[in-house]
Amino acid sequence: MENFKSSKILISYLILIVVTLTLVYLDSSFAKVENPSSKDIISEFLICIQPAIWIYFGKSGFRNSNHCRLMLGGFIILYSGILQDLMDEFYEIEGVLGELENVLVPIGLIIISIAVILRFLEEEKNKLLLSQKTEDIYNKSIKDPLTGLYNRYHLEEHLETILDRLIDIDADVSVAFIDIDNFKAVNDVYGHVKGDEVLTILGTEINRCIRKSDYAFRYGGDEFLIIYPNTKVKTALAITERVKKNISISLKIKGIKSSLSIGITTYQKFENYKNLIDRADKIMYESKRNGKNQITIATS
């Protein structure tokens, strides 16, 4: 069906191009005016470029029916002017009617140009909308919908690249591994809706506290990871403590009893990113073993 429609459109354009070429041939076979005016030159030029215009339209196509009608109206006016010019060659029409092609041809071309511009603007608008939709789809694929942080898929796809880039400039990299204390009990006591609210609050506070250069991920159900590029442990600790303090205040306001256990470490040169995460995870569990609700920093 699609092939049939394409063939019909192609045949239509071919017919119109043949008609145009015929008009150009007929026009060139008449005796030319001596000492032609600028109007004569413009008129002849406009007639000669018709095949190029039609070829362009054959490639571009119009999706908007109103733009298509505008374009067709422009061509009707244009060819009316060309036809009048041919009639003038036959019958030597004088006066206002003899000059009519000099009005119709430019008007027709102006209308066609407007149709082309409108079509171009519509295409650009559609491209922009498509680009926005593509970006939205991509963002949804790499971000956790509940917290707004990057998801584990994005972490595993890009963390190694991020670390390699930072190694090249010999930059310090600090990592904080965060776990919500007694999160199962939060779900059991307050319900899963409140549990989701805790995750959302934590995601919001992390985004609010970290810098633009930092990366935050939801690693698992109640586990989060923050990468601090070009950052020493002391600075990473200060930012992470702010996250911990803010989440504590926010949960207290909501009447939810919970806290965070956190482990902070630094990236060791040539270390695999999985080993880095594993070390940060183990350091976080030291906070759990020591009573929870605290931050533990790697000693080496």
ChimeraX commands (.cxc) that place a marker at each C-alpha (Angstrom):
marker #1 position 0.00,0.00,0.00 radius 0.5
marker #1 position 2.81,2.39,0.93 radius 0.5
marker #1 position 4.65,1.56,-2.31 radius 0.5
marker #1 position 1.48,2.29,-4.30 radius 0.5
marker #1 position 1.09,5.71,-2.64 radius 0.5
marker #1 position 4.75,6.52,-3.27 radius 0.5
marker #1 position 4.39,5.57,-6.93 radius 0.5
marker #1 position 1.34,7.80,-7.33 radius 0.5
marker #1 position 3.16,10.76,-5.79 radius 0.5
marker #1 position 6.22,10.13,-7.98 radius 0.5
marker #1 position 4.13,9.95,-11.16 radius 0.5
marker #1 position 2.35,13.19,-10.22 radius 0.5
marker #1 position 5.63,15.00,-9.76 radius 0.5
marker #1 position 7.04,13.60,-13.01 radius 0.5
marker #1 position 3.97,14.84,-14.94 radius 0.5
marker #1 position 4.32,18.31,-13.43 radius 0.5
marker #1 position 8.04,18.44,-14.26 radius 0.5
marker #1 position 7.29,17.43,-17.88 radius 0.5
marker #1 position 4.65,20.18,-18.08 radius 0.5
marker #1 position 7.13,22.70,-16.72 radius 0.5
marker #1 position 9.85,21.68,-19.16 radius 0.5
marker #1 position 7.32,21.90,-22.01 radius 0.5
marker #1 position 6.37,25.42,-20.96 radius 0.5
marker #1 position 10.03,26.43,-20.82 radius 0.5
marker #1 position 10.61,24.96,-24.30 radius 0.5
marker #1 position 7.56,26.71,-25.80 radius 0.5
marker #1 position 8.51,29.98,-24.16 radius 0.5
marker #1 position 12.07,29.81,-25.53 radius 0.5
marker #1 position 10.88,29.10,-29.09 radius 0.5
marker #1 position 9.13,32.48,-29.47 radius 0.5
marker #1 position 11.01,35.51,-30.71 radius 0.5
marker #1 position 12.62,37.39,-27.87 radius 0.5
marker #1 position 11.88,41.00,-27.07 radius 0.5
marker #1 position 14.57,43.44,-28.15 radius 0.5
marker #1 position 16.10,45.49,-25.34 radius 0.5
marker #1 position 14.26,43.51,-22.65 radius 0.5
marker #1 position 13.30,45.28,-19.45 radius 0.5
marker #1 position 14.15,44.03,-15.96 radius 0.5
marker #1 position 10.61,42.65,-15.73 radius 0.5
marker #1 position 11.20,40.54,-18.84 radius 0.5
marker #1 position 14.47,39.19,-17.46 radius 0.5
marker #1 position 12.94,38.35,-14.07 radius 0.5
marker #1 position 9.97,36.67,-15.72 radius 0.5
marker #1 position 12.19,34.54,-17.97 radius 0.5
marker #1 position 14.43,33.63,-15.03 radius 0.5
marker #1 position 11.48,32.56,-12.90 radius 0.5
marker #1 position 10.18,30.37,-15.69 radius 0.5
marker #1 position 13.55,28.70,-16.17 radius 0.5
marker #1 position 13.95,27.75,-12.50 radius 0.5
marker #1 position 10.58,25.97,-12.35 radius 0.5
marker #1 position 12.02,22.47,-12.95 radius 0.5
marker #1 position 14.44,22.93,-10.03 radius 0.5
marker #1 position 11.58,24.08,-7.80 radius 0.5
marker #1 position 9.47,21.07,-8.71 radius 0.5
marker #1 position 12.36,18.68,-8.16 radius 0.5
marker #1 position 12.82,20.18,-4.71 radius 0.5
marker #1 position 9.13,19.76,-3.90 radius 0.5
marker #1 position 9.28,16.19,-5.17 radius 0.5
marker #1 position 11.96,15.45,-2.56 radius 0.5
marker #1 position 10.56,17.45,0.33 radius 0.5
marker #1 position 6.88,16.57,0.45 radius 0.5
marker #1 position 4.23,18.21,2.62 radius 0.5
marker #1 position 2.63,16.50,5.60 radius 0.5
marker #1 position 0.40,19.42,6.56 radius 0.5
marker #1 position -2.62,19.57,4.21 radius 0.5
marker #1 position -3.01,23.35,4.66 radius 0.5
marker #1 position 0.59,23.94,3.64 radius 0.5
marker #1 position 0.07,21.64,0.66 radius 0.5
marker #1 position -3.03,23.60,-0.41 radius 0.5
marker #1 position -1.12,26.86,-0.05 radius 0.5
marker #1 position 1.69,25.49,-2.20 radius 0.5
marker #1 position -0.73,24.22,-4.86 radius 0.5
marker #1 position -2.54,27.58,-4.87 radius 0.5
marker #1 position 0.81,29.29,-5.40 radius 0.5
marker #1 position 1.57,27.04,-8.36 radius 0.5
marker #1 position -1.86,27.65,-9.89 radius 0.5
marker #1 position -1.24,31.39,-9.74 radius 0.5
marker #1 position 2.31,30.92,-11.00 radius 0.5
marker #1 position 1.29,28.82,-14.00 radius 0.5
marker #1 position -1.60,31.17,-14.73 radius 0.5
marker #1 position 1.00,33.87,-15.13 radius 0.5
marker #1 position 3.16,31.65,-17.34 radius 0.5
marker #1 position 0.13,30.66,-19.43 radius 0.5
marker #1 position -0.80,34.34,-19.84 radius 0.5
marker #1 position 2.75,35.01,-21.01 radius 0.5
marker #1 position 2.39,32.28,-23.64 radius 0.5
marker #1 position -0.97,33.67,-24.75 radius 0.5
marker #1 position 0.69,37.06,-25.04 radius 0.5
marker #1 position 3.21,35.52,-27.45 radius 0.5
marker #1 position 0.38,34.20,-29.58 radius 0.5
marker #1 position -2.03,37.11,-29.49 radius 0.5
marker #1 position 0.25,40.07,-28.59 radius 0.5
marker #1 position -1.98,41.12,-25.71 radius 0.5
marker #1 position -1.38,44.72,-24.72 radius 0.5
marker #1 position -2.30,46.91,-21.75 radius 0.5
marker #1 position -2.93,45.62,-18.25 radius 0.5
marker #1 position -3.61,42.08,-19.40 radius 0.5
marker #1 position -0.27,42.04,-21.22 radius 0.5
marker #1 position 1.53,42.79,-17.96 radius 0.5
marker #1 position -0.48,40.33,-15.91 radius 0.5
marker #1 position 2.24,37.65,-15.91 radius 0.5
marker #1 position 4.60,40.08,-14.19 radius 0.5
marker #1 position 2.15,40.18,-11.27 radius 0.5
marker #1 position 0.97,36.58,-11.17 radius 0.5
marker #1 position 4.37,34.92,-11.43 radius 0.5
marker #1 position 5.97,36.78,-8.47 radius 0.5
marker #1 position 2.80,36.38,-6.37 radius 0.5
marker #1 position 2.75,32.67,-7.11 radius 0.5
marker #1 position 6.39,32.31,-6.14 radius 0.5
marker #1 position 5.86,34.30,-2.94 radius 0.5
marker #1 position 2.99,32.01,-1.92 radius 0.5
marker #1 position 5.10,28.94,-2.75 radius 0.5
marker #1 position 7.97,30.37,-0.70 radius 0.5
marker #1 position 5.64,30.94,2.25 radius 0.5
marker #1 position 4.47,27.32,1.99 radius 0.5
marker #1 position 8.08,26.12,1.92 radius 0.5
marker #1 position 8.99,28.26,4.94 radius 0.5
marker #1 position 5.96,27.02,6.89 radius 0.5
marker #1 position 6.84,23.44,6.02 radius 0.5
marker #1 position 10.45,24.00,7.11 radius 0.5
marker #1 position 9.32,25.51,10.43 radius 0.5
marker #1 position 6.96,22.60,10.99 radius 0.5
marker #1 position 9.78,20.11,10.29 radius 0.5
marker #1 position 12.06,21.90,12.75 radius 0.5
marker #1 position 9.30,21.89,15.35 radius 0.5
marker #1 position 8.75,18.15,14.82 radius 0.5
marker #1 position 12.50,17.51,15.07 radius 0.5
marker #1 position 12.62,19.47,18.33 radius 0.5
marker #1 position 9.65,17.54,19.75 radius 0.5
marker #1 position 11.22,14.24,18.66 radius 0.5
marker #1 position 14.53,15.27,20.23 radius 0.5
marker #1 position 12.77,16.16,23.49 radius 0.5
marker #1 position 10.87,12.86,23.49 radius 0.5
marker #1 position 14.10,10.96,22.80 radius 0.5
marker #1 position 15.81,12.81,25.65 radius 0.5
marker #1 position 12.88,12.07,27.98 radius 0.5
marker #1 position 12.97,8.38,27.08 radius 0.5
marker #1 position 16.75,8.28,27.63 radius 0.5
marker #1 position 16.47,10.05,31.00 radius 0.5
marker #1 position 13.77,7.61,32.08 radius 0.5
marker #1 position 16.03,4.70,31.14 radius 0.5
marker #1 position 18.97,5.93,33.23 radius 0.5
marker #1 position 17.15,7.48,36.21 radius 0.5
marker #1 position 15.26,5.96,39.08 radius 0.5
marker #1 position 11.65,7.24,38.89 radius 0.5
marker #1 position 11.18,7.31,42.66 radius 0.5
marker #1 position 14.28,9.22,43.74 radius 0.5
marker #1 position 15.27,11.06,40.57 radius 0.5
marker #1 position 18.83,9.73,40.94 radius 0.5
marker #1 position 20.73,7.73,38.34 radius 0.5
marker #1 position 19.92,4.01,38.45 radius 0.5
marker #1 position 22.27,1.05,38.74 radius 0.5
marker #1 position 22.19,0.47,34.99 radius 0.5
marker #1 position 23.66,3.93,34.38 radius 0.5
marker #1 position 26.22,3.37,37.13 radius 0.5
marker #1 position 27.47,0.11,35.62 radius 0.5
marker #1 position 27.47,1.59,32.11 radius 0.5
marker #1 position 29.35,4.81,32.90 radius 0.5
marker #1 position 31.19,4.61,36.24 radius 0.5
marker #1 position 34.27,2.99,34.75 radius 0.5
marker #1 position 34.44,5.71,32.08 radius 0.5
marker #1 position 34.06,8.42,34.73 radius 0.5
marker #1 position 36.87,6.91,36.81 radius 0.5
marker #1 position 39.17,6.51,33.79 radius 0.5
marker #1 position 38.67,10.15,32.90 radius 0.5
marker #1 position 39.53,11.24,36.43 radius 0.5
marker #1 position 42.61,8.98,36.53 radius 0.5
marker #1 position 43.91,10.70,33.38 radius 0.5
marker #1 position 44.02,14.03,35.23 radius 0.5
marker #1 position 45.31,12.36,38.42 radius 0.5
marker #1 position 42.30,13.51,40.44 radius 0.5
marker #1 position 41.17,12.23,43.83 radius 0.5
marker #1 position 37.86,10.36,43.84 radius 0.5
marker #1 position 35.83,9.78,47.01 radius 0.5
marker #1 position 32.85,7.45,47.31 radius 0.5
marker #1 position 30.03,7.33,49.86 radius 0.5
marker #1 position 27.91,4.19,50.21 radius 0.5
marker #1 position 24.60,4.92,52.00 radius 0.5
marker #1 position 22.12,2.45,53.46 radius 0.5
marker #1 position 18.83,3.25,55.22 radius 0.5
marker #1 position 18.77,1.67,58.68 radius 0.5
marker #1 position 15.94,-0.75,59.44 radius 0.5
marker #1 position 14.22,0.02,56.14 radius 0.5
marker #1 position 12.25,-3.24,56.25 radius 0.5
marker #1 position 10.86,-2.20,59.63 radius 0.5
marker #1 position 9.89,1.18,58.14 radius 0.5
marker #1 position 7.83,-0.63,55.49 radius 0.5
marker #1 position 6.35,-3.00,58.08 radius 0.5
marker #1 position 5.43,-0.29,60.60 radius 0.5
marker #1 position 4.48,2.63,58.37 radius 0.5
marker #1 position 3.56,0.82,55.14 radius 0.5
marker #1 position 5.17,0.75,51.70 radius 0.5
marker #1 position 3.78,4.19,50.78 radius 0.5
marker #1 position 5.75,5.71,53.66 radius 0.5
marker #1 position 8.72,3.58,52.66 radius 0.5
marker #1 position 8.62,5.05,49.17 radius 0.5
marker #1 position 8.33,8.51,50.73 radius 0.5
marker #1 position 11.54,7.89,52.70 radius 0.5
marker #1 position 13.33,6.92,49.47 radius 0.5
marker #1 position 11.98,10.01,47.71 radius 0.5
marker #1 position 13.06,12.29,50.57 radius 0.5
marker #1 position 16.55,10.78,50.57 radius 0.5
marker #1 position 16.85,11.22,46.79 radius 0.5
marker #1 position 15.73,14.85,47.10 radius 0.5
marker #1 position 18.21,15.61,49.90 radius 0.5
marker #1 position 21.09,13.97,48.06 radius 0.5
marker #1 position 20.36,16.01,44.94 radius 0.5
marker #1 position 20.05,19.15,47.04 radius 0.5
marker #1 position 23.34,18.64,48.90 radius 0.5
marker #1 position 25.74,17.35,46.26 radius 0.5
marker #1 position 27.55,19.55,43.77 radius 0.5
marker #1 position 26.99,19.68,40.01 radius 0.5
marker #1 position 30.20,17.74,39.48 radius 0.5
marker #1 position 29.09,14.86,41.74 radius 0.5
marker #1 position 27.19,11.72,40.69 radius 0.5
marker #1 position 24.45,10.11,42.79 radius 0.5
marker #1 position 22.94,6.67,42.17 radius 0.5
marker #1 position 20.25,4.50,43.66 radius 0.5
marker #1 position 22.29,1.30,43.86 radius 0.5
marker #1 position 19.63,-1.05,45.21 radius 0.5
marker #1 position 16.38,-1.05,47.18 radius 0.5
marker #1 position 17.56,1.12,50.09 radius 0.5
marker #1 position 21.21,1.55,49.04 radius 0.5
marker #1 position 22.67,4.67,47.48 radius 0.5
marker #1 position 26.04,5.63,46.10 radius 0.5
marker #1 position 27.61,9.08,45.70 radius 0.5
marker #1 position 30.73,9.63,43.59 radius 0.5
marker #1 position 32.71,12.76,44.47 radius 0.5
marker #1 position 35.12,13.50,41.58 radius 0.5
marker #1 position 38.28,15.49,42.30 radius 0.5
marker #1 position 37.40,15.42,46.00 radius 0.5
marker #1 position 39.37,14.45,49.08 radius 0.5
marker #1 position 37.77,12.46,51.91 radius 0.5
marker #1 position 37.46,15.49,54.16 radius 0.5
marker #1 position 35.27,17.36,51.67 radius 0.5
marker #1 position 33.26,14.23,50.83 radius 0.5
marker #1 position 32.62,13.72,54.53 radius 0.5
marker #1 position 31.34,17.30,54.96 radius 0.5
marker #1 position 28.86,16.90,52.06 radius 0.5
marker #1 position 27.74,13.45,53.23 radius 0.5
marker #1 position 27.22,14.68,56.80 radius 0.5
marker #1 position 24.96,17.40,55.40 radius 0.5
marker #1 position 22.92,14.75,53.57 radius 0.5
marker #1 position 22.65,12.69,56.76 radius 0.5
marker #1 position 21.64,15.69,58.87 radius 0.5
marker #1 position 19.01,16.89,56.39 radius 0.5
marker #1 position 17.42,13.45,55.95 radius 0.5
marker #1 position 17.27,13.08,59.74 radius 0.5
marker #1 position 15.42,16.40,60.07 radius 0.5
marker #1 position 13.05,15.61,57.18 radius 0.5
marker #1 position 12.15,12.17,58.55 radius 0.5
marker #1 position 11.61,13.58,62.04 radius 0.5
marker #1 position 9.17,16.12,60.61 radius 0.5
marker #1 position 7.33,13.28,58.86 radius 0.5
marker #1 position 7.23,11.32,62.14 radius 0.5
marker #1 position 9.29,8.46,60.73 radius 0.5
marker #1 position 12.01,6.88,62.86 radius 0.5
marker #1 position 14.93,5.96,60.63 radius 0.5
marker #1 position 18.57,6.84,60.07 radius 0.5
marker #1 position 21.48,6.28,57.70 radius 0.5
marker #1 position 24.59,4.12,57.92 radius 0.5
marker #1 position 27.32,5.36,55.61 radius 0.5
marker #1 position 30.79,4.27,54.50 radius 0.5
marker #1 position 33.26,6.60,52.77 radius 0.5
marker #1 position 36.41,5.58,50.95 radius 0.5
marker #1 position 38.71,6.81,48.19 radius 0.5
marker #1 position 39.44,5.32,44.80 radius 0.5
marker #1 position 42.73,3.47,44.53 radius 0.5
marker #1 position 44.56,3.85,41.25 radius 0.5
marker #1 position 43.91,1.09,38.69 radius 0.5
marker #1 position 41.20,-0.36,40.94 radius 0.5
marker #1 position 38.22,-1.98,39.27 radius 0.5
marker #1 position 35.04,0.05,39.88 radius 0.5
marker #1 position 33.30,-3.06,41.24 radius 0.5
marker #1 position 36.02,-3.47,43.84 radius 0.5
marker #1 position 35.63,0.19,44.75 radius 0.5
marker #1 position 31.90,-0.24,45.36 radius 0.5
marker #1 position 32.51,-3.47,47.28 radius 0.5
marker #1 position 35.00,-1.73,49.58 radius 0.5
marker #1 position 32.63,1.17,50.19 radius 0.5
marker #1 position 29.86,-1.33,50.94 radius 0.5
marker #1 position 32.02,-3.17,53.51 radius 0.5
marker #1 position 32.94,0.12,55.18 radius 0.5
marker #1 position 29.24,1.01,55.37 radius 0.5
marker #1 position 28.61,-2.32,57.15 radius 0.5
marker #1 position 31.15,-1.29,59.75 radius 0.5
marker #1 position 28.76,1.57,60.58 radius 0.5
marker #1 position 25.97,-1.01,60.90 radius 0.5
marker #1 position 28.01,-3.21,63.21 radius 0.5
marker #1 position 29.02,-0.26,65.37 radius 0.5
marker #1 position 25.42,0.71,66.13 radius 0.5
marker #1 position 24.11,2.25,62.88 radius 0.5
marker #1 position 23.24,5.93,62.33 radius 0.5
marker #1 position 26.86,6.91,61.70 radius 0.5
marker #1 position 29.55,7.48,59.08 radius 0.5
marker #1 position 32.67,5.33,58.86 radius 0.5
marker #1 position 35.74,6.42,56.86 radius 0.5
marker #1 position 38.24,3.96,55.38 radius 0.5
marker #1 position 41.53,4.00,57.27 radius 0.5
marker #1 position 43.59,3.06,54.17 radius 0.5
marker link #1:1,2 radius 0.2
marker link #1:2,3 radius 0.2
marker link #1:3,4 radius 0.2
marker link #1:4,5 radius 0.2
marker link #1:5,6 radius 0.2
marker link #1:6,7 radius 0.2
marker link #1:7,8 radius 0.2
marker link #1:8,9 radius 0.2
marker link #1:9,10 radius 0.2
marker link #1:10,11 radius 0.2
marker link #1:11,12 radius 0.2
marker link #1:12,13 radius 0.2
marker link #1:13,14 radius 0.2
marker link #1:14,15 radius 0.2
marker link #1:15,16 radius 0.2
marker link #1:16,17 radius 0.2
marker link #1:17,18 radius 0.2
marker link #1:18,19 radius 0.2
marker link #1:19,20 radius 0.2
marker link #1:20,21 radius 0.2
marker link #1:21,22 radius 0.2
marker link #1:22,23 radius 0.2
marker link #1:23,24 radius 0.2
marker link #1:24,25 radius 0.2
marker link #1:25,26 radius 0.2
marker link #1:26,27 radius 0.2
marker link #1:27,28 radius 0.2
marker link #1:28,29 radius 0.2
marker link #1:29,30 radius 0.2
marker link #1:30,31 radius 0.2
marker link #1:31,32 radius 0.2
marker link #1:32,33 radius 0.2
marker link #1:33,34 radius 0.2
marker link #1:34,35 radius 0.2
marker link #1:35,36 radius 0.2
marker link #1:36,37 radius 0.2
marker link #1:37,38 radius 0.2
marker link #1:38,39 radius 0.2
marker link #1:39,40 radius 0.2
marker link #1:40,41 radius 0.2
marker link #1:41,42 radius 0.2
marker link #1:42,43 radius 0.2
marker link #1:43,44 radius 0.2
marker link #1:44,45 radius 0.2
marker link #1:45,46 radius 0.2
marker link #1:46,47 radius 0.2
marker link #1:47,48 radius 0.2
marker link #1:48,49 radius 0.2
marker link #1:49,50 radius 0.2
marker link #1:50,51 radius 0.2
marker link #1:51,52 radius 0.2
marker link #1:52,53 radius 0.2
marker link #1:53,54 radius 0.2
marker link #1:54,55 radius 0.2
marker link #1:55,56 radius 0.2
marker link #1:56,57 radius 0.2
marker link #1:57,58 radius 0.2
marker link #1:58,59 radius 0.2
marker link #1:59,60 radius 0.2
marker link #1:60,61 radius 0.2
marker link #1:61,62 radius 0.2
marker link #1:62,63 radius 0.2
marker link #1:63,64 radius 0.2
marker link #1:64,65 radius 0.2
marker link #1:65,66 radius 0.2
marker link #1:66,67 radius 0.2
marker link #1:67,68 radius 0.2
marker link #1:68,69 radius 0.2
marker link #1:69,70 radius 0.2
marker link #1:70,71 radius 0.2
marker link #1:71,72 radius 0.2
marker link #1:72,73 radius 0.2
marker link #1:73,74 radius 0.2
marker link #1:74,75 radius 0.2
marker link #1:75,76 radius 0.2
marker link #1:76,77 radius 0.2
marker link #1:77,78 radius 0.2
marker link #1:78,79 radius 0.2
marker link #1:79,80 radius 0.2
marker link #1:80,81 radius 0.2
marker link #1:81,82 radius 0.2
marker link #1:82,83 radius 0.2
marker link #1:83,84 radius 0.2
marker link #1:84,85 radius 0.2
marker link #1:85,86 radius 0.2
marker link #1:86,87 radius 0.2
marker link #1:87,88 radius 0.2
marker link #1:88,89 radius 0.2
marker link #1:89,90 radius 0.2
marker link #1:90,91 radius 0.2
marker link #1:91,92 radius 0.2
marker link #1:92,93 radius 0.2
marker link #1:93,94 radius 0.2
marker link #1:94,95 radius 0.2
marker link #1:95,96 radius 0.2
marker link #1:96,97 radius 0.2
marker link #1:97,98 radius 0.2
marker link #1:98,99 radius 0.2
marker link #1:99,100 radius 0.2
marker link #1:100,101 radius 0.2
marker link #1:101,102 radius 0.2
marker link #1:102,103 radius 0.2
marker link #1:103,104 radius 0.2
marker link #1:104,105 radius 0.2
marker link #1:105,106 radius 0.2
marker link #1:106,107 radius 0.2
marker link #1:107,108 radius 0.2
marker link #1:108,109 radius 0.2
marker link #1:109,110 radius 0.2
marker link #1:110,111 radius 0.2
marker link #1:111,112 radius 0.2
marker link #1:112,113 radius 0.2
marker link #1:113,114 radius 0.2
marker link #1:114,115 radius 0.2
marker link #1:115,116 radius 0.2
marker link #1:116,117 radius 0.2
marker link #1:117,118 radius 0.2
marker link #1:118,119 radius 0.2
marker link #1:119,120 radius 0.2
marker link #1:120,121 radius 0.2
marker link #1:121,122 radius 0.2
marker link #1:122,123 radius 0.2
marker link #1:123,124 radius 0.2
marker link #1:124,125 radius 0.2
marker link #1:125,126 radius 0.2
marker link #1:126,127 radius 0.2
marker link #1:127,128 radius 0.2
marker link #1:128,129 radius 0.2
marker link #1:129,130 radius 0.2
marker link #1:130,131 radius 0.2
marker link #1:131,132 radius 0.2
marker link #1:132,133 radius 0.2
marker link #1:133,134 radius 0.2
marker link #1:134,135 radius 0.2
marker link #1:135,136 radius 0.2
marker link #1:136,137 radius 0.2
marker link #1:137,138 radius 0.2
marker link #1:138,139 radius 0.2
marker link #1:139,140 radius 0.2
marker link #1:140,141 radius 0.2
marker link #1:141,142 radius 0.2
marker link #1:142,143 radius 0.2
marker link #1:143,144 radius 0.2
marker link #1:144,145 radius 0.2
marker link #1:145,146 radius 0.2
marker link #1:146,147 radius 0.2
marker link #1:147,148 radius 0.2
marker link #1:148,149 radius 0.2
marker link #1:149,150 radius 0.2
marker link #1:150,151 radius 0.2
marker link #1:151,152 radius 0.2
marker link #1:152,153 radius 0.2
marker link #1:153,154 radius 0.2
marker link #1:154,155 radius 0.2
marker link #1:155,156 radius 0.2
marker link #1:156,157 radius 0.2
marker link #1:157,158 radius 0.2
marker link #1:158,159 radius 0.2
marker link #1:159,160 radius 0.2
marker link #1:160,161 radius 0.2
marker link #1:161,162 radius 0.2
marker link #1:162,163 radius 0.2
marker link #1:163,164 radius 0.2
marker link #1:164,165 radius 0.2
marker link #1:165,166 radius 0.2
marker link #1:166,167 radius 0.2
marker link #1:167,168 radius 0.2
marker link #1:168,169 radius 0.2
marker link #1:169,170 radius 0.2
marker link #1:170,171 radius 0.2
marker link #1:171,172 radius 0.2
marker link #1:172,173 radius 0.2
marker link #1:173,174 radius 0.2
marker link #1:174,175 radius 0.2
marker link #1:175,176 radius 0.2
marker link #1:176,177 radius 0.2
marker link #1:177,178 radius 0.2
marker link #1:178,179 radius 0.2
marker link #1:179,180 radius 0.2
marker link #1:180,181 radius 0.2
marker link #1:181,182 radius 0.2
marker link #1:182,183 radius 0.2
marker link #1:183,184 radius 0.2
marker link #1:184,185 radius 0.2
marker link #1:185,186 radius 0.2
marker link #1:186,187 radius 0.2
marker link #1:187,188 radius 0.2
marker link #1:188,189 radius 0.2
marker link #1:189,190 radius 0.2
marker link #1:190,191 radius 0.2
marker link #1:191,192 radius 0.2
marker link #1:192,193 radius 0.2
marker link #1:193,194 radius 0.2
marker link #1:194,195 radius 0.2
marker link #1:195,196 radius 0.2
marker link #1:196,197 radius 0.2
marker link #1:197,198 radius 0.2
marker link #1:198,199 radius 0.2
marker link #1:199,200 radius 0.2
marker link #1:200,201 radius 0.2
marker link #1:201,202 radius 0.2
marker link #1:202,203 radius 0.2
marker link #1:203,204 radius 0.2
marker link #1:204,205 radius 0.2
marker link #1:205,206 radius 0.2
marker link #1:206,207 radius 0.2
marker link #1:207,208 radius 0.2
marker link #1:208,209 radius 0.2
marker link #1:209,210 radius 0.2
marker link #1:210,211 radius 0.2
marker link #1:211,212 radius 0.2
marker link #1:212,213 radius 0.2
marker link #1:213,214 radius 0.2
marker link #1:214,215 radius 0.2
marker link #1:215,216 radius 0.2
marker link #1:216,217 radius 0.2
marker link #1:217,218 radius 0.2
marker link #1:218,219 radius 0.2
marker link #1:219,220 radius 0.2
marker link #1:220,221 radius 0.2
marker link #1:221,222 radius 0.2
marker link #1:222,223 radius 0.2
marker link #1:223,224 radius 0.2
marker link #1:224,225 radius 0.2
marker link #1:225,226 radius 0.2
marker link #1:226,227 radius 0.2
marker link #1:227,228 radius 0.2
marker link #1:228,229 radius 0.2
marker link #1:229,230 radius 0.2
marker link #1:230,231 radius 0.2
marker link #1:231,232 radius 0.2
marker link #1:232,233 radius 0.2
marker link #1:233,234 radius 0.2
marker link #1:234,235 radius 0.2
marker link #1:235,236 radius 0.2
marker link #1:236,237 radius 0.2
marker link #1:237,238 radius 0.2
marker link #1:238,239 radius 0.2
marker link #1:239,240 radius 0.2
marker link #1:240,241 radius 0.2
marker link #1:241,242 radius 0.2
marker link #1:242,243 radius 0.2
marker link #1:243,244 radius 0.2
marker link #1:244,245 radius 0.2
marker link #1:245,246 radius 0.2
marker link #1:246,247 radius 0.2
marker link #1:247,248 radius 0.2
marker link #1:248,249 radius 0.2
marker link #1:249,250 radius 0.2
marker link #1:250,251 radius 0.2
marker link #1:251,252 radius 0.2
marker link #1:252,253 radius 0.2
marker link #1:253,254 radius 0.2
marker link #1:254,255 radius 0.2
marker link #1:255,256 radius 0.2
marker link #1:256,257 radius 0.2
marker link #1:257,258 radius 0.2
marker link #1:258,259 radius 0.2
marker link #1:259,260 radius 0.2
marker link #1:260,261 radius 0.2
marker link #1:261,262 radius 0.2
marker link #1:262,263 radius 0.2
marker link #1:263,264 radius 0.2
marker link #1:264,265 radius 0.2
marker link #1:265,266 radius 0.2
marker link #1:266,267 radius 0.2
marker link #1:267,268 radius 0.2
marker link #1:268,269 radius 0.2
marker link #1:269,270 radius 0.2
marker link #1:270,271 radius 0.2
marker link #1:271,272 radius 0.2
marker link #1:272,273 radius 0.2
marker link #1:273,274 radius 0.2
marker link #1:274,275 radius 0.2
marker link #1:275,276 radius 0.2
marker link #1:276,277 radius 0.2
marker link #1:277,278 radius 0.2
marker link #1:278,279 radius 0.2
marker link #1:279,280 radius 0.2
marker link #1:280,281 radius 0.2
marker link #1:281,282 radius 0.2
marker link #1:282,283 radius 0.2
marker link #1:283,284 radius 0.2
marker link #1:284,285 radius 0.2
marker link #1:285,286 radius 0.2
marker link #1:286,287 radius 0.2
marker link #1:287,288 radius 0.2
marker link #1:288,289 radius 0.2
marker link #1:289,290 radius 0.2
marker link #1:290,291 radius 0.2
marker link #1:291,292 radius 0.2
marker link #1:292,293 radius 0.2
marker link #1:293,294 radius 0.2
marker link #1:294,295 radius 0.2
marker link #1:295,296 radius 0.2
marker link #1:296,297 radius 0.2
marker link #1:297,298 radius 0.2
marker link #1:298,299 radius 0.2
marker link #1:299,300 radius 0.2
view
